């Protein structure tokens, strides 16, 4: 948030909260039913914007893996596990209003999904 206020979009990067490699792997090993495919995509595909420095930290430790066993779930503790592990600030933006989440309130976010 601070980066964007000062620099605009320069130096920001789009990420998948759950690495794209994991999403593809889950799709490849799953049943090829509409319900299963929708469940995987609905639960695991979440867009995240990070700074280039944050992206570098993610890539160094969790580029294509997760700190938890893979689960097809919308649980915030799973979806944002890489960010939580690296102690990155997490904001949830709803209707243009950002809310900064800390460790305990991050679980409240699950009510949004």
C-alpha positions as CSV (number, residue, x, y, z in Angstrom):
1,X,0.0,0.0,0.0
2,X,2.8,2.4,0.9
3,X,4.7,1.5,-2.2
4,X,1.8,2.2,-4.5
5,X,1.1,5.6,-2.8
6,X,4.7,6.7,-3.4
7,X,5.5,4.9,-6.8
8,X,2.3,3.9,-8.5
9,X,2.4,0.5,-10.1
10,X,6.2,0.6,-10.9
11,X,7.9,-2.1,-8.9
12,X,4.8,-4.1,-8.2
13,X,4.2,-7.6,-9.3
14,X,1.1,-9.9,-9.7
15,X,1.4,-13.2,-7.9
16,X,-0.8,-16.2,-7.3
17,X,-1.4,-16.7,-3.6
18,X,-1.1,-20.5,-4.3
19,X,1.7,-21.0,-6.9
20,X,0.4,-21.6,-10.4
21,X,2.5,-24.8,-10.6
22,X,0.5,-26.3,-7.7
23,X,-2.8,-25.3,-9.2
24,X,-1.9,-26.9,-12.5
25,X,-0.7,-30.1,-10.8
26,X,-4.0,-30.3,-8.9
27,X,-5.9,-29.9,-12.1
28,X,-3.9,-32.6,-13.8
29,X,-4.4,-35.2,-11.0
30,X,-8.0,-34.4,-10.3
31,X,-11.2,-35.9,-11.8
32,X,-12.0,-34.1,-15.0
33,X,-15.5,-33.1,-13.8
34,X,-16.9,-29.6,-14.0
35,X,-17.5,-29.6,-10.2
36,X,-13.9,-30.7,-9.4
37,X,-12.3,-28.3,-11.8
38,X,-14.5,-25.4,-10.5
39,X,-13.7,-26.3,-6.9
40,X,-9.9,-26.3,-7.5
41,X,-10.0,-23.0,-9.3
42,X,-12.5,-21.4,-6.9
43,X,-10.5,-22.4,-3.9
44,X,-6.9,-21.9,-5.0
45,X,-6.9,-19.0,-7.5
46,X,-6.5,-15.8,-5.6
47,X,-4.6,-12.8,-7.1
48,X,-2.0,-11.0,-4.9
49,X,0.0,-7.8,-5.6
50,X,3.4,-7.7,-4.0
51,X,6.4,-5.4,-4.3
52,X,9.5,-6.6,-6.2
53,X,11.3,-7.1,-2.9
54,X,8.5,-9.3,-1.5
55,X,8.4,-11.2,-4.8
56,X,12.1,-11.9,-4.5
57,X,11.7,-13.2,-0.9
58,X,8.8,-15.4,-2.1
59,X,10.8,-16.8,-5.0
60,X,13.8,-17.6,-2.7
61,X,11.8,-19.7,-0.3
62,X,8.4,-20.6,-1.8
63,X,8.5,-20.0,-5.5
64,X,6.5,-23.1,-6.5
65,X,5.8,-24.7,-3.1
66,X,3.7,-24.1,0.0
67,X,4.8,-24.3,3.7
68,X,1.7,-26.6,4.3
69,X,0.5,-29.8,2.7
70,X,-1.6,-29.1,-0.4
71,X,-5.2,-28.8,0.4
72,X,-8.2,-27.8,-1.8
73,X,-9.5,-25.2,0.6
74,X,-10.5,-21.6,0.9
75,X,-9.0,-21.4,4.4
76,X,-7.0,-18.2,4.7
77,X,-4.3,-19.8,6.7
78,X,-3.6,-22.1,3.7
79,X,-4.1,-19.6,0.9
80,X,-1.8,-17.0,2.4
81,X,0.6,-19.5,4.1
82,X,3.6,-18.3,2.1
83,X,3.0,-14.7,3.1
84,X,2.3,-15.6,6.7
85,X,5.5,-17.7,6.9
86,X,7.6,-14.7,5.6
87,X,5.8,-12.3,7.9
88,X,4.5,-10.1,5.1
89,X,1.7,-7.7,5.7
90,X,-1.5,-8.9,4.2
91,X,-4.2,-6.5,3.1
92,X,-7.7,-7.4,1.9
93,X,-9.4,-4.9,-0.3
94,X,-13.2,-5.0,-0.3
95,X,-15.1,-2.4,-2.3
96,X,-11.9,-0.3,-2.5
97,X,-11.4,-0.3,1.3
98,X,-8.1,-1.9,2.3
99,X,-8.0,-3.7,5.6
100,X,-4.6,-4.7,7.1
101,X,-4.7,-8.1,8.6
102,X,-2.5,-9.4,11.4
103,X,-2.0,-13.0,12.5
104,X,-5.3,-13.3,14.5
105,X,-7.5,-11.3,12.2
106,X,-6.2,-13.1,9.1
107,X,-8.6,-15.9,10.1
108,X,-11.5,-13.5,10.0
109,X,-10.8,-13.0,6.3
110,X,-12.1,-16.6,5.6
111,X,-15.6,-15.2,6.2
112,X,-15.1,-13.2,2.9
113,X,-14.6,-16.3,0.8
